[in-house]
Amino acid sequence: MGDSSSGEEEGKVRGGRQELIVDDELREMGKKAAWSVSSYKPGNAVLSLRDDNLDTYWQSDGAQPHLVNVQFQKKVKLQLVVLYVDFKLDESYTPGKISIRAGDGFHNLKEIKAVELVKPTGWVHISLSGNDPRETFVNTFMLQIAVLSNHLNGRDTHIRQIKVYGPR
């Protein structure tokens, strides 16, 4: 289910898919979470990340990194983060470097994935599995998606949708 073509550097994601296709073994876990963001422009708040509408988006408003926090009431197993981003529409607002962090709460988040997006348009899949083949998921209370930089040195960011998946 990898999205990078062979021969690309590790951690770089190009392209994206127009259609959201996810393994039947996975289920969307985001509805069980409390979602928050570090900042937003009025009319482009956290709800835009979860409304299943690709025409709306969260827009940050402030200094980087821009953060999306996904907090669960109990520990959950997560395998996959899927973002919808659109370089063609959003240009300098499109995330370029993303860090995904996990932990029990804000006090002990650790980076589990760092990804560079190269002009992505569509659904971008970021697997949370570790380097060890037995590590197929992350067991966590909290996931944080940090936008470290944007394309073309943009300041604020646009993310149109975010889904988080765990095993059924």
VENNOR-V82198 format. One record per residue. N is the residue number from 1. RES is the residue in one small letter. PSI is psi in radians with two decimals (* if undefined). BURIAL is 1 if it has 24 or more other ideal C-beta (glycine too) atoms within 12 Angstrom, else 0. D_CENTER is the distance of its C-alpha to the mean C-alpha in Angstrom with 1 decimal. Layout:
# VENNOR-V82198
N;RES;PSI;BURIAL;D_CENTER
N;RES;PSI;BURIAL;D_CENTER
This chain:
# VENNOR-V82198
1;m;0.25;0;16.7
2;g;2.61;0;15.6
3;d;-0.25;1;14.5
4;s;2.47;1;16.1
5;s;2.74;0;19.8
6;s;2.61;0;22.2
7;g;-0.15;0;23.4
8;e;2.68;0;20.2
9;e;2.56;0;19.4
10;e;2.42;0;17.1
11;g;0.02;0;13.5
12;k;2.31;1;13.9
13;v;2.21;1;12.3
14;r;2.75;0;14.6
15;g;-2.22;0;15.0
16;g;2.85;1;12.9
17;r;2.52;0;14.6
18;q;-0.52;0;16.1
19;e;2.42;0;16.4
20;l;1.97;1;14.0
21;i;2.10;0;15.6
22;v;2.48;1;14.7
23;d;2.40;0;17.3
24;d;-0.33;0;19.8
25;e;-0.19;0;19.6
26;l;2.67;1;16.3
27;r;2.60;0;15.9
28;e;2.21;1;13.3
29;m;-0.12;1;13.3
30;g;-0.51;1;11.6
31;k;-0.26;0;15.1
32;k;0.06;0;16.5
33;a;2.79;1;14.4
34;a;2.18;0;15.1
35;w;2.41;1;12.4
36;s;2.82;0;13.2
37;v;2.75;1;12.3
38;s;-0.54;1;14.3
39;s;2.85;1;16.0
40;y;2.67;1;16.4
41;k;2.45;0;19.0
42;p;2.32;0;21.3
43;g;-0.15;0;20.5
44;n;0.93;1;16.8
45;a;-2.98;1;15.7
46;v;-0.57;1;13.0
47;l;-0.51;0;14.8
48;s;-0.37;1;13.8
49;l;-0.34;1;10.2
50;r;0.19;1;12.0
51;d;0.09;0;15.2
52;d;0.44;0;14.8
53;n;2.01;0;16.1
54;l;-0.12;1;14.8
55;d;-0.25;0;17.4
56;t;2.85;1;15.9
57;y;2.73;1;13.1
58;w;2.32;1;12.2
59;q;2.13;1;14.0
60;s;2.89;1;14.2
61;d;1.57;0;17.8
62;g;-2.87;0;18.8
63;a;2.63;0;18.5
64;q;2.72;1;15.5
65;p;2.65;1;13.4
66;h;2.28;1;11.6
67;l;2.41;1;10.0
68;v;2.13;1;8.2
69;n;2.29;1;10.1
70;v;1.87;1;10.3
71;q;2.33;1;13.9
72;f;2.63;1;16.0
73;q;-0.50;0;19.8
74;k;2.89;0;20.4
75;k;2.33;0;18.9
76;v;2.73;1;16.7
77;k;2.18;1;15.9
78;l;2.43;1;12.3
79;q;-0.44;1;12.0
80;l;2.38;1;8.9
81;v;2.32;1;5.3
82;v;2.19;1;5.7
83;l;2.52;1;4.9
84;y;2.04;1;8.4
85;v;2.73;1;9.6
86;d;1.64;1;13.3
87;f;-0.63;1;15.1
88;k;-0.69;0;18.4
89;l;-0.66;0;18.2
90;d;-0.23;1;16.3
91;e;-1.93;0;17.6
92;s;-0.16;0;17.4
93;y;-0.10;1;14.7
94;t;2.26;1;12.2
95;p;2.44;1;9.8
96;g;-0.85;1;11.7
97;k;2.28;1;10.7
98;i;2.44;1;7.6
99;s;2.30;1;8.6
100;i;2.21;1;7.2
101;r;2.63;1;10.3
102;a;2.69;1;12.2
103;g;-2.99;1;15.7
104;d;-0.39;0;18.2
105;g;-2.98;0;17.5
106;f;-0.49;0;17.1
107;h;-0.36;0;20.2
108;n;0.63;0;19.0
109;l;2.39;1;15.4
110;k;2.45;0;15.3
111;e;2.25;0;12.9
112;i;-0.33;1;12.3
113;k;2.46;1;10.4
114;a;2.26;1;10.7
115;v;2.41;1;9.7
116;e;2.19;1;11.7
117;l;2.32;1;11.0
118;v;1.77;1;14.5
119;k;0.96;1;15.2
120;p;2.46;1;12.6
121;t;2.00;1;13.7
122;g;-2.85;1;12.5
123;w;2.13;1;10.0
124;v;2.15;1;8.2
125;h;2.21;1;8.2
126;i;1.89;1;7.2
127;s;2.42;1;10.1
128;l;0.07;1;10.6
129;s;2.60;1;14.3
130;g;-3.03;0;16.5
131;n;-0.52;0;19.2
132;d;2.21;0;21.7
133;p;-0.35;0;22.0
134;r;-0.29;0;22.7
135;e;1.46;0;19.3
136;t;-0.16;0;17.4
137;f;2.99;1;15.3
138;v;2.30;1;14.4
139;n;1.93;0;16.8
140;t;2.75;1;15.5
141;f;-0.44;1;16.2
142;m;2.44;1;13.1
143;l;2.41;1;9.5
144;q;2.28;1;8.4
145;i;2.00;1;5.4
146;a;2.13;1;8.1
147;v;1.91;1;8.7
148;l;-0.55;1;12.0
149;s;2.82;1;13.5
150;n;2.93;1;13.7
151;h;2.67;1;15.8
152;l;0.53;0;19.6
153;n;0.52;0;19.3
154;g;2.67;0;17.9
155;r;-1.04;0;17.8
156;d;2.84;1;15.7
157;t;2.70;1;12.4
158;h;2.22;1;11.6
159;i;2.24;1;8.5
160;r;-0.62;1;10.3
161;q;2.62;1;8.5
162;i;2.33;1;5.8
163;k;2.51;1;7.5
164;v;2.36;1;8.0
165;y;2.54;1;11.1
166;g;3.00;1;14.0
167;p;2.59;0;17.5
168;r;*;0;20.0
